[in-house]
Amino acid sequence: MRTPQSHTARENPPSHSALKDLRMPVQAKLAAAWTSFMFLYIYVDLFNLYKPGVVDGILNGLVWRFDISSTLLTIFLVSVSIPALMVGLSMTLPARANRATNLVVASLLIPYSMFNAAGATWEWAAFYGLSIGLEVLLLAFILRSAWAWPRHAASPATLAASLDSEPLRTPQQA
C-alpha cells in the first residue's frame, strides 16, 4: 500500500545521486594551501606570545636571543610576507613559472619552519611538534600539487585542430 505524498514531495523528489566531484584548478589548490599556511604561521606566532617570559623579553628589547631592531623586524616582515605573496602569485603566474616558484619557495620554507623548534624545551614539544607538523604537511601538499601539475602535450596537429575548431567571435564577444 502506497502512502500518500504531498504536492511538494512530488515536485521535489529526494536526490539519491552521488555528489559530483568537481576538478579544482591547481592554481586554486595552491592559493588555498598558501592561505592556510599563512593563517597557521601567523597564529603560531601569536600563540607563542602566551609563553611565559616572551612578552617580558619583547618589552626588554629581545626576541628569542636577538635584539629587536629595524633589521630584525624587516626580516620578520619579509618572512610573513612570503606566504601572503604566494597566494597571489599562485593565482596569477603562468603555469611553468608558477610550478617552479611553488617548488622552490615551499622547499625553502620547510627547514625555516623546522627552525621554530630550536631551543624549545620538552614542555613545549607538543606545541612545536603540532605547529611545525601542520606547516610541513601544508608545504608538502604544495610541493606535491606543484610537482604533479597536469601536463598538456600539444603536438602541432593538435594545435592546428584546436585553432580550426574555435568558434568565431564578434568584436563585442572578444
Secondary structure, DSSP 4 states (H G I P E B T S, - for coil): -PPP--HHHHHSPPP-SPPP-PPPPHHHHHHHHHHHHHHHHHHHHHHHTTSTTHHHHHHTTEETTEE--HHHHHHHHHHHHHHHHHHHHHHHS-HHHHHHHHHHHHHHHHHHHHGGGTT--GGGHHHHHHHHHHHHHHHHHHHHHHHTPPP----HHHHHHHHHHSPP--TTT-
